[in-house]
Amino acid sequence: MARQRDGQVNVVGVASRDSVAAMADFVERHDLGHVAHAADEDRTVWSHFGVSYQPAWVFVGPDGTVLDREFGPLYDDALDERITEVFGLDG
């Protein structure tokens, strides 16, 4: 999967609108422990990246520039395809 390939892309889940405990429960329930997660209790991160609801994906370049946004769910292959497109990686 592109998300893990050669360490080129990092995925970070940013939870908002709930408590840290609720985020931890979600991560455990959906077996997402392999993805880094951050609690955005005051919605600073969401606001910075123009996110107002979940699910949302923000693709950020190495210099911090927002390259693209995707609102709605992306699963496995669809997420890998978007990562490949946005970052110009070889499939």
Secondary structure, DSSP 8 states (H G I E B T S, - for coil): -TTTGGG----EEEE-SS-HHHHHHHHHHTT-TTSEEEE-TT-HHHHHTT--SSSEEEEE-TTS-EEEEEES---HHHHHHHHHHHHT---
